[in-house]
Every structure is written in structure tokens, then in C-alpha cells.
């Protein structure tokens, strides 16, 4: 129970960034990190692949984050693909991994 409580605590921006970076290294090797920012409690990551897809993570010290996908010039929010991410916006390890897994499904569907 105690480990579950720790897992659900909000992550600071550095740990949120680390978690996303590690996931991308393991699951999205074709994506290159373009931008990484951690400034006054605000964090941002932006990835790009050679097929004109950009993925942006945007979070703040208040504990919430979002994922946006740009295909060409068109912007999509991850919740447009799977509305369940609306319940997983708090910056916890569990929620970030949940949204990353939804992103993985989205990218797999987009490439098929």
C-alpha cells in the first residue's frame, strides 16, 4: 500500500521529464528530442520524427500535464484519440505512463 501511495504522488518537473525521456528511449527510438525545458516549475518536452510528426508534453508544478501531437500543421490533443486521458492529467508516474501507452497506441494506429 505504501509503495502505491508513493507511485501516485505528484512528480516534480525533473522526474516527469526523466520518465518521459526514458519511455521514448525504450519505445520511440525513431523520435528525436528537439526541446527540453524545466523553468520555474514549468516543464516541456518536444519530440520529432522524420515523418513530420511532433509530440509535445506540457506540464507545470501544479501537477498537471498534457500531450499534443502535430501531424504536419494539424494539432491533435491526445484526448481526441482516447478521452480516458482526461482522467489522467495529474503528473504522477502512473498517469504519465498511462498517457504514454495511449500515445503508443495512437502512433501505431496512425502508422497503419
N, C-alpha and C positions, 0 to 999 in steps of 0.2 A: 504494500500500500504506500509506503513512504517513497519508494522509487517512482511510483506512478504520479505522486504529487510533485516531485521534482521535475519529472518529464513535462508536466502541464504548466509549470511556471513560465512566465514570460521570459523570453531570451533578450539579452541586451543586443544592440546592433551588431557588435563584432561577432558574437556567436551565431546570430542569424545569418550573417554573410558567410561565415565559415561553413555552416550547414549546407547552404545553397551551393557554394563552390565545390564542396566535396561531392554532392549529388551530381552536379554537372560533370565533374571529372570521371565519375563512375558510369554515368548513364547517357550523357550527351557529349561524347568526345568530339563530335563534329562542330560544336559551338565554341566560339572564341569569346573570351571576356573582353568587352570593349570599355566598360566603365565600372568603377567600384568606388563608392563614396560612403563615408561614415563621418558625418559632421553634425555636431550639436544634437545628437540623438536621432538624427535622420539617417536612413541608410538606403542605398540604391545600388542595384547591380543591373548591368545590361549585357546581354549576350547576342551574338550574331552568327549565322551560318552562311555558307556560300549560296544558298538557295533563296536569299533575300527574306529571311525570317529573323526578326529581332524579338528578344524576350526581355522584359523589364520587370524587376522586382522593386517595389517601392514600400518602405516601411518607416515607422517612427518609434521613438522611445515610449510613446503612449501605448504601444503594444499591438498595433495593427499593421497589416501589410496587404498588398495586392499584387497580382500578376497580370501584366498586359502583354499581348502578342501583336506584333506588327508583321503583316504579310504584305510585302510591297508597301504601299502607302495606306493600307487599311488597318485600323486599330481594332483589336478584339480584346475584351476582358475575359479572363478565364471563366468567370461565372456564366458567360453566354454559352459556353460549351457544357458546363455542369454546374447547376445552381447550388449544389450542396456545398460548394466552396464558400458561399455566403455565411455559412455557419462555422467556418474555419479561418477567420481572419485575424484572430489573436496570434501574436508572434510567439508560439510555443513550438517546440521540436515536433510534436505530434501534428500540429496544424500545417507547419511548413512542409513536412514530409507528405502529408495528405495532398496538399496542393501541387507539390512536385509530381506526385504519382498521377494526378488528374492531368497535369501538363504533359506527362509522358504519353498518356492515352490520346490526348488531343493531337500531339505531334505525330503519333503513329497513324491516327485516322487521317490526318492532313496529308501524309505522305503516301497513302494508299488510294 
